[in-house]
Amino acid sequence: MVATAAGALAIALGAALLAGWDVLLSAPGMLSRTQPGIAATLIALGLGLPLLATATTSPGRVALTRVVTLAGLLTAALALTLAVGGGHGSRSGQIVIAASLLLTAAAQAAVAVLDGQAPTVAHSLLGAAACLCLVTCFGYLFAAADGRYGEDPVGAFGAAALPEAAGLGLVVLGTLVARPREGMLGRLSVSGPESRRLVRALAVVLAGTLTVTGAAIWLGLDRFAPLLTGLGVASLIGFGLYAAWAVARMERARADARQEAAASHSQLLKLIDNTKSNIYMKRIDNGQYILVNREWERLFGVRREEVINLTDHGVFAPELADRLRTNDLDVARAGTTVQYEETADSADGLRTYISVKFPVLDSNGEPYAVCGISTDITDRKQAEEQVRRLNTELEKRVRERTAELEASTRELDAFAYSISHDLRAPLRSLHGFSEALLEDYGDVLDDTGKDYLSRLQRNVRRMGRMIDDLLNLSRATRVELAREVFDLTAMAKDIGADLSEADPGRSVRLSVADDLTLYGDPHLVRLALQNLLANAWKFTGRCADPAIEVGRCQRGGEDLIFVRDNGAGFDMQYADKLFNAFQRLHSTADFEGTGIGLAIVARVVRRHGGLIFAEAEPGRGATFYFNLMSEREA
């Protein structure tokens, strides 16, 4: 609106000047007659103002705006040429007016042609034009005050006709406000307390103007007083504009900071309001709530607008409030993140929370609040309690079952021990009477009778070995462990010597690693090792070069003792039967045995808290691995 009105007035003024009002306007008080080129320039620039003020993307309208502004630029250039070469009127004033109009026309052309891409350039040109406009205005005032009118060559510098100065002011103002949101003008919008500071700046400008004018007159430079005054005022206005720009920039920075803070606060609220955890913040000095999220509101039935400035004592029971307050103060004193398990009554009943609390620091690094994030773990606690009860019940059942099994095992062992002892007497009788029968009546018996008696004696001896093994199996279960560190190397060599002495017709290579030691009951371990070596000795009976090795190795992070042979071996698909009593993987016709030896070995190893397993391949030997609980573990 302002730009359009200024353009209309400029057109009217220029048209009036061209229509012959120059005679009237050159009356005393008007200083000089108007140059026609200046009047034409006012009309051209006035036509461009409403076009510049109307924002449009129409190609035709944009082209028209550019044509009109470029025509104004050419007219202004012609007016300046005429003013420089003319000889009437206040020549300096008309030159200044024409130059100002040229700068204004250039500003309009820059806005139109560059399509708002260089508003600062346009406003800079307008600033220069405004400075020259001030010179002409002050020139008119000084000349009018001294009565120097018309074509007086010694008139005030820059003095011009009043219509010219007024027209120049209109087009400068109209061009400046044609697009107020662009360039420097858009950066100078100031409101609030900053506008009051600019009023004080304008007062400084006024005082400076009077000071400069007085100094020029006092120095006798009244001819150049308009120039000095105009330039001084322009400088002060420029300083004021710079100050306004700086103030506006600071205000925008503060506004941006406030907007960014508000956006961050909004995002933070969205984040904490969309979590299932309770989030809250309380002051340290008085315990008042600063912030709570929606989940906190839902659980405790207090709106966030109401809870602000309340303390825990205004929300919870006194005992719970005291406990929460103590935890908050402990966090403030610790100065670090602390985790608590807290309980509280809520809309969902009595709930248990894991609360992670940490101090919030002010700009000086001092804690002023405590922030807490409480996660409901009630369901997890209930599940843990249920698991604990189930584990307790399971452990109880396992203990009961173990006790039953141990009792059953003891009964079986006692039964086996009793049977073994009870069977020895009749076996001794059978063996003794069969020997006596062969000795006393051997010459009477035929070969068949003697064969029967020999078979009877062999089975009596086998039954005796079985009874011995049953007694050893019972002993491996019943005897109290007497653990100590002992030399396994010496024990293995001693057992090997016994086997060689019992079977002098065989030559078996026995290799025992040095420095083998174990922690356990040496008597029971000897029983187990004797069975392992006896097995290896027995199952290498058909080898051309029998060999047995005892050593130590690492398997799966376990320290193991092994007994390896190159004998008959066995099929690994039957490995699960190895350590069961009376289970045999080879027939009695191939290899004698009771099927109890490896059961004794397993019983001894397991009583020591160890493990045992075997690896084998038919015809390529077998390796038995075992270990015992270490002295540290025991």
C-alpha positions in Angstrom: 0.0 0.0 0.0 2.7 2.5 0.9 4.7 1.8 -2.2 1.6 2.1 -4.4 0.6 5.4 -2.8 4.2 6.8 -3.1 4.2 5.8 -6.7 0.9 7.6 -7.4 2.1 10.8 -5.7 5.4 10.7 -7.6 3.5 10.3 -10.9 1.2 13.1 -10.1 4.0 15.4 -9.1 6.0 14.6 -12.2 3.0 15.1 -14.4 2.2 18.5 -12.8 5.8 19.6 -13.4 5.6 18.7 -17.0 2.1 20.2 -17.4 3.4 23.8 -16.8 3.3 24.2 -13.1 7.0 25.0 -13.2 6.2 28.7 -13.4 4.1 28.5 -10.3 6.6 26.3 -8.5 9.5 28.6 -9.3 8.0 31.3 -7.2 10.0 32.6 -4.3 10.6 29.9 -1.8 10.9 27.2 -4.4 14.6 28.0 -5.1 14.7 26.9 -8.8 12.7 25.7 -11.7 12.4 22.0 -12.3 14.3 20.2 -15.1 12.0 18.3 -17.5 14.2 15.2 -17.3 13.8 15.0 -13.6 10.0 15.2 -13.9 10.0 12.4 -16.5 12.2 10.3 -14.2 9.7 10.8 -11.3 6.9 9.5 -13.6 8.9 6.5 -14.8 10.0 5.5 -11.3 6.5 6.1 -9.9 5.1 3.7 -12.5 7.5 1.0 -11.4 6.6 1.1 -7.7 3.2 -0.7 -7.9 4.6 -3.3 -10.2 7.5 -4.0 -7.8 5.1 -4.1 -4.8 2.9 -6.8 -6.4 4.3 -10.3 -5.9 3.5 -12.3 -9.0 4.9 -15.2 -11.0 3.1 -14.3 -14.3 5.7 -14.2 -17.1 3.9 -11.2 -18.7 3.8 -9.2 -15.5 7.4 -10.0 -14.7 8.4 -8.9 -18.2 6.4 -5.6 -17.9 8.0 -4.8 -14.5 11.5 -5.3 -16.0 10.7 -3.1 -19.0 9.3 -0.3 -16.9 12.2 -0.3 -14.4 14.8 -0.4 -17.2 13.0 2.5 -18.9 13.2 4.4 -15.6 16.9 3.6 -15.4 17.4 5.1 -18.9 15.3 8.1 -18.1 17.3 8.8 -14.9 20.6 8.5 -16.8 19.3 11.0 -19.4 18.2 13.4 -16.6 21.7 13.2 -14.9 23.3 14.0 -18.3 21.1 17.0 -18.8 21.7 18.2 -15.2 25.4 18.0 -15.7 25.3 19.9 -19.0 22.5 22.3 -18.1 22.9 26.0 -17.1 19.8 27.0 -15.2 18.6 26.6 -11.7 20.6 25.3 -8.9 23.0 23.2 -10.9 24.5 21.3 -7.9 21.0 20.6 -6.5 19.7 19.2 -9.8 22.9 17.1 -10.2 22.3 15.6 -6.8 18.6 15.0 -7.5 19.4 13.3 -10.8 22.1 11.2 -9.3 19.8 10.1 -6.5 17.1 9.2 -9.0 19.6 7.2 -11.0 20.6 5.2 -7.9 16.9 4.7 -7.1 16.2 3.5 -10.7 19.2 1.2 -10.5 17.8 -0.3 -7.3 14.4 -0.8 -8.9 16.0 -2.5 -11.9 18.1 -4.7 -9.6 15.0 -5.9 -7.8 13.0 -6.5 -11.0 15.8 -8.0 -13.2 17.4 -10.1 -10.4 13.9 -11.2 -9.2 14.7 -10.6 -5.5 18.0 -12.5 -5.6 20.1 -9.5 -4.6 17.9 -7.4 -2.3 20.9 -6.2 -0.3 22.4 -4.7 -3.5 19.2 -2.8 -4.2 18.9 -1.5 -0.7 22.6 -0.4 -0.7 21.8 1.7 -3.8 18.8 3.1 -2.1 20.9 4.0 0.9 23.2 6.1 -1.2 20.2 7.7 -2.9 18.7 8.5 0.6 22.0 10.2 1.6 21.9 12.4 -1.4 18.2 13.1 -0.7 19.1 14.3 2.7 21.7 16.7 1.2 19.1 18.2 -1.1 16.6 18.6 1.8 19.0 20.3 4.0 20.2 22.4 1.1 16.7 23.6 0.5 16.3 24.4 4.2 19.5 26.4 4.5 18.9 28.2 1.2 15.4 29.1 2.1 16.5 30.4 5.5 19.1 32.7 3.9 16.9 33.9 1.1 19.2 32.5 -1.6 16.7 31.6 -4.4 16.7 31.1 -8.1 19.9 30.8 -10.0 22.2 32.3 -7.4 25.5 30.6 -8.1 26.7 31.0 -4.5 23.5 29.4 -3.1 23.8 26.6 -0.7 25.5 23.5 -2.1 22.9 20.9 -3.2 19.9 23.2 -2.8 17.1 22.1 -5.1 13.5 22.9 -5.8 11.1 21.6 -3.2 9.1 19.5 -5.7 12.3 17.7 -6.8 13.3 16.9 -3.2 9.7 15.8 -2.4 9.5 13.6 -5.5 12.9 12.0 -4.7 11.9 11.2 -1.2 8.7 9.6 -2.4 10.4 7.2 -4.9 13.2 6.3 -2.5 10.7 5.5 0.3 8.4 3.6 -2.1 11.2 1.5 -3.5 12.5 0.8 0.0 9.1 -0.5 1.2 8.0 -2.2 -2.0 9.3 -5.5 -0.7 9.7 -5.1 3.0 10.5 -8.7 3.8 13.6 -8.8 1.6 17.1 -7.5 2.2 18.1 -5.2 5.1 14.6 -4.1 5.8 13.6 -7.6 6.6 16.4 -7.9 9.0 15.6 -4.7 10.8 12.1 -5.6 12.2 12.4 -5.0 15.9 9.8 -5.3 18.5 9.4 -5.3 22.3 12.2 -3.8 24.4 14.5 -3.5 21.5 12.2 -0.9 19.9 12.6 1.4 22.9 16.4 1.2 22.5 16.0 2.4 18.9 14.0 5.4 20.0 16.9 6.4 22.1 19.2 5.8 19.1 16.9 8.2 17.1 17.3 10.8 19.8 21.1 10.5 19.5 20.7 11.0 15.7 18.7 14.2 16.2 21.3 15.5 18.7 24.1 14.7 16.3 22.4 16.4 13.5 22.1 19.7 15.4 25.7 19.4 16.5 27.0 18.9 13.0 24.9 21.8 11.6 26.0 24.2 14.4 29.6 23.3 13.8 29.3 24.0 10.1 27.8 27.4 10.6 30.3 28.3 13.4 33.1 27.5 11.1 31.7 29.8 8.3 31.1 26.8 6.0 27.4 27.7 5.6 27.6 27.1 1.8 28.6 23.5 2.5 26.4 23.2 5.6 23.7 21.2 3.7 26.3 18.8 2.4 28.0 18.3 5.7 24.7 18.1 7.5 23.3 15.6 5.1 26.4 13.4 5.2 26.5 13.7 9.0 22.9 12.7 9.4 23.4 9.9 6.8 26.3 8.6 8.8 24.4 8.8 12.0 21.4 7.1 10.4 23.7 4.4 9.0 25.1 3.9 12.5 21.5 3.7 13.8 20.6 1.2 11.1 23.6 -0.9 11.9 22.7 -0.8 15.5 19.1 -1.8 14.6 20.4 -4.6 12.5 22.7 -5.8 15.3 19.8 -5.6 17.8 17.5 -7.4 15.4 20.1 -10.1 14.8 20.4 -10.7 18.5 16.7 -10.7 18.9 16.3 -13.2 16.1 19.1 -15.3 17.7 17.3 -15.3 21.0 14.0 -16.1 19.2 15.6 -18.9 17.4 17.1 -20.2 20.6 13.8 -20.0 22.3 12.1 -21.8 19.4 14.8 -24.5 19.4 14.5 -24.9 23.1 10.7 -25.1 22.8 11.1 -27.7 20.0 13.6 -29.7 22.1 11.3 -29.5 25.1 8.3 -30.7 23.0 10.4 -33.6 21.6 11.5 -34.5 25.1 7.9 -34.5 26.3 6.9 -36.7 23.4 9.7 -39.1 24.2 9.0 -39.4 27.9 5.3 -39.5 27.4 5.5 -42.5 25.1 7.4 -44.8 27.4 6.1 -47.3 29.9 8.6 -46.3 32.5 7.9 -43.6 35.1 10.0 -40.6 34.5 10.1 -37.7 36.9 12.4 -34.9 38.2 12.5 -33.3 41.6 14.3 -30.4 43.2 17.0 -31.4 45.6 16.6 -28.5 48.1 12.9 -29.0 48.9 11.9 -32.2 47.0 9.3 -30.5 44.9 8.4 -32.2 41.5 9.6 -30.3 38.4 8.4 -32.8 35.8 6.5 -36.1 35.5 5.4 -38.1 32.4 2.0 -39.5 31.4 2.8 -43.0 32.8 3.5 -41.4 36.2 0.2 -39.6 36.0 -1.7 -42.7 35.1 -0.2 -44.9 37.9 -0.5 -42.4 40.8 -3.6 -40.5 39.7 -2.2 -37.0 39.9 -2.1 -34.7 36.9 1.2 -33.2 36.0 -0.2 -29.7 36.4 -1.2 -30.5 40.0 1.9 -32.4 41.0 4.3 -29.5 40.1 5.5 -28.0 43.4 4.2 -31.0 45.4 6.6 -33.2 47.2 6.5 -37.0 47.7 4.7 -36.4 51.0 1.9 -34.8 49.0 1.5 -38.0 46.8 2.6 -41.0 48.8 2.2 -42.5 52.3 4.6 -40.9 54.8 6.8 -44.0 55.2 7.3 -44.4 51.5 7.8 -40.6 51.0 10.5 -40.6 53.6 12.3 -43.5 51.9 12.1 -41.9 48.4 13.4 -38.6 49.8 16.3 -40.4 51.4 17.2 -42.1 48.2 17.1 -38.8 46.3 19.4 -37.1 48.8 21.8 -40.1 48.6 21.9 -39.6 44.8 22.7 -35.9 45.2 25.5 -36.6 47.6 26.9 -39.4 45.5 26.9 -37.2 42.4 26.5 -40.2 40.1 23.9 -42.6 38.8 22.5 -44.9 41.5 20.0 -47.8 41.1 17.4 -48.7 43.7 14.6 -51.3 44.0 11.5 -49.4 45.2 7.9 -50.3 45.9 4.8 -48.1 45.6 1.0 -48.3 45.6 -0.4 -47.3 42.2 -3.5 -47.7 40.1 -2.2 -51.2 39.3 -1.8 -52.2 42.9 1.4 -52.6 44.8 4.2 -52.6 42.3 8.0 -53.1 42.4 10.3 -50.8 40.4 13.9 -50.6 39.4 14.6 -46.9 39.8 17.7 -45.4 38.0 18.3 -42.0 39.5 21.0 -39.4 38.6 21.7 -35.8 39.6 20.9 -32.9 37.2 23.5 -30.2 37.2 23.1 -26.4 36.7 25.4 -24.1 34.7 27.9 -24.1 37.5 28.1 -27.8 37.6 26.2 -28.1 40.9 23.3 -30.6 41.3 20.0 -28.9 41.6 17.6 -31.7 40.8 17.3 -35.5 40.7 15.9 -37.3 37.7 14.5 -40.8 38.0 13.5 -43.5 35.5 11.5 -46.2 37.3 10.7 -49.4 35.4 8.0 -51.8 36.6 9.6 -55.2 37.4 6.7 -56.6 39.4 5.9 -59.3 36.8 9.6 -60.2 36.6 9.8 -60.4 40.4 6.8 -62.6 40.6 8.2 -64.9 37.9 11.5 -65.0 39.7 9.7 -65.9 42.9 7.7 -68.6 41.1 11.0 -70.0 39.6 12.6 -69.9 43.1 9.7 -71.8 44.6 9.8 -74.3 41.7 13.5 -74.7 42.2 13.1 -75.2 45.9 10.4 -77.8 45.3 12.5 -79.5 42.6 15.6 -79.5 44.9 13.5 -81.0 47.6 12.2 -83.7 45.3 15.7 -84.4 44.0 17.0 -84.7 47.5 14.2 -87.1 48.4 14.7 -89.1 45.2 18.5 -89.1 45.8 18.0 -90.3 49.3 15.7 -93.1 48.1 18.2 -94.1 45.5 21.0 -94.0 48.0 19.0 -96.1 50.4 18.1 -98.6 47.6 21.8 -98.7 46.6 22.8 -99.3 50.2 20.3 -102.1 50.5 21.5 -103.6 47.2 25.1 -103.3 48.3 24.3 -104.8 51.7 22.4 -107.6 49.9 25.3 -108.3 47.6 27.7 -108.2 50.4 25.6 -110.6 52.4 25.0 -112.9 49.5 28.7 -112.9 48.6 29.7 -113.9 52.1 26.9 -116.5 52.3 27.9 -118.0 49.0 31.6 -118.4 49.9 31.1 -121.3 52.3 29.2 -123.6 49.8 31.6 -122.6 47.1 34.5 -123.7 49.2 32.7 -127.0 50.0 32.1 -127.6 46.3 35.7 -126.8 45.4 37.0 -129.0 48.3 34.8 -132.0 47.7 35.5 -131.9 43.9 39.3 -131.9 44.6 38.9 -134.8 47.0 36.8 -136.7 44.5 39.4 -136.3 41.8 42.3 -137.3 44.1 40.5 -140.3 45.8 38.5 -141.7 43.0 40.2 -140.4 39.9 41.3 -143.8 38.9 37.7 -145.1 39.1 36.2 -142.2 37.0 36.2 -142.3 33.3 37.1 -139.3 31.1 33.6 -138.0 31.1 33.4 -138.0 34.9 36.7 -136.2 35.1 35.6 -133.6 32.6 32.5 -133.0 34.6 34.5 -132.4 37.7 36.9 -130.0 35.8 34.0 -128.0 34.6 32.6 -127.8 38.1 35.9 -126.5 39.4 36.2 -123.9 36.6 32.7 -122.6 37.4 33.4 -122.5 41.1 36.5 -120.4 40.4 34.5 -118.1 38.1 31.8 -117.8 40.8 34.5 -116.9 43.3 35.9 -114.1 41.1 32.3 -112.8 40.6 31.8 -112.8 44.3 35.1 -110.9 44.7 34.0 -108.3 42.1 30.6 -107.9 43.8 32.4 -107.3 47.1 34.7 -104.8 45.4 31.6 -103.0 43.8 30.0 -102.9 47.2 33.2 -101.6 48.8 33.5 -98.8 46.1 30.1 -97.6 47.3 30.2 -98.2 51.1 33.8 -97.3 52.1 34.4 -93.8 53.5 36.7 -91.8 51.2 40.1 -90.9 52.6 41.5 -88.4 50.1 45.2 -87.6 49.7 47.6 -86.7 46.9 49.3 -89.9 45.7 51.7 -91.0 42.9 49.7 -92.6 40.1 52.8 -93.4 38.1 54.2 -95.7 40.8 50.7 -97.2 41.3 50.4 -98.1 37.6 53.9 -99.6 37.4 53.2 -101.7 40.5 49.9 -103.0 39.0 51.7 -103.8 35.7 54.3 -105.8 37.6 51.6 -107.8 39.3 49.9 -108.6 36.0 53.2 -109.7 34.5 53.9 -111.9 37.5 50.5 -113.5 37.2 50.9 -114.2 33.5 54.7 -114.8 33.0 54.2 -116.3 29.6 53.2 -112.9 28.0 55.3 -110.0 27.0 53.4 -106.7 27.1 54.9 -103.2 26.7 53.6 -101.0 29.5 54.4 -97.3 29.1 53.6 -95.0 32.1 54.1 -91.3 32.0 56.3 -89.7 34.7 55.0 -87.5 37.5 51.4 -88.5 37.3 49.6 -87.5 40.5 46.0 -87.5 41.7 44.0 -86.4 44.7 41.7 -89.0 46.0 41.4 -92.3 47.9 44.4 -94.3 46.9 42.9 -97.6 47.8 39.7 -97.1 45.7 41.7 -95.5 42.8 44.0 -98.5 42.8 41.0 -100.8 42.5 39.7 -98.8 39.5 43.2 -98.6 37.8 43.7 -102.3 38.4 40.5 -103.1 36.6 41.4 -100.8 33.7 44.9 -102.3 33.3 43.6 -105.8 33.7 41.0 -105.1 30.9 43.8 -103.8 28.7 46.0 -106.8 29.5 43.1 -109.2 28.7 42.0 -107.6 25.5 45.5 -107.4 24.0 45.9 -111.2 24.5 45.6 -111.8 20.7 47.9 -109.0 19.6 51.3 -109.8 18.0 52.9 -106.8 19.8 50.6 -105.9 22.7 51.1 -102.4 24.2 49.5 -100.4 27.0 50.0 -96.7 27.7 49.1 -94.7 30.8 49.4 -90.9 30.6 47.8 -87.4 30.9 46.1 -85.2 28.3 43.8 -82.2 27.8 40.4 -82.7 26.2 37.7 -80.0 26.1 39.4 -78.0 28.8 39.5 -81.0 31.1 42.7 -82.5 32.6 42.4 -86.3 32.0 44.2 -89.5 32.8 44.0 -92.1 30.0 44.7 -95.9 29.7 45.2 -96.9 26.1 45.7 -100.3 24.5 46.0 -101.7 21.0 43.8 -104.7 21.6 40.4 -105.9 20.4 38.6 -102.6 20.9 34.8 -102.4 20.6 32.0 -100.8 18.6 31.2 -97.3 19.9 27.5 -97.8 19.3 27.5 -99.9 22.5 29.5 -97.4 24.5 26.6 -96.6 26.7 26.6 -100.2 28.1 30.3 -100.1 29.1 29.9 -99.1 32.7 26.8 -101.0 33.6 27.2 -104.1 35.9 27.1 -107.5 34.1 27.1 -105.9 30.7 29.6 -107.5 28.3 30.6 -106.4 24.7 32.5 -109.6 24.0 31.5 -113.2 24.6 32.9 -115.3 27.4 34.3 -117.7 24.9 36.5 -114.9 23.4 37.5 -113.1 26.6 36.7 -114.2 30.2 35.2 -111.8 32.7 32.3 -111.1 35.0 31.1 -107.8 33.4 31.6 -106.0 36.7 35.1 -104.5 36.4 34.2 -101.3 34.4 31.2 -100.8 36.7 33.6 -100.7 39.6 35.8 -98.2 37.8 32.8 -95.9 37.1 31.6 -96.2 40.7 35.0 -95.1 42.0 35.4 -92.2 39.6 31.9 -90.9 40.2 32.3 -91.1 44.0 35.3 -88.8 43.5 33.2 -86.3 41.5 35.0 -87.1 38.3 34.0 -88.2 34.8 34.8 -91.2 32.7 34.3 -92.1 29.0 35.9 -94.3 26.4 36.8 -94.2 22.7 37.5 -97.3 20.6 37.5 -99.0 17.2 37.1 -102.7 16.7 40.5 -104.3 16.1 42.4 -101.1 16.8 42.2 -100.9 20.6 40.5 -98.7 23.1 41.3 -95.7 25.3 39.6 -94.9 28.6 39.7 -91.4 30.0 38.9 -90.3 33.5 39.6 -87.6 36.1 38.9 -86.9 39.7 37.8 -83.8 41.5 40.9 -81.6 42.2 42.1 -80.8 45.7 41.0 -77.2 45.2 37.5 -78.2 44.1 37.1 -80.8 46.8 
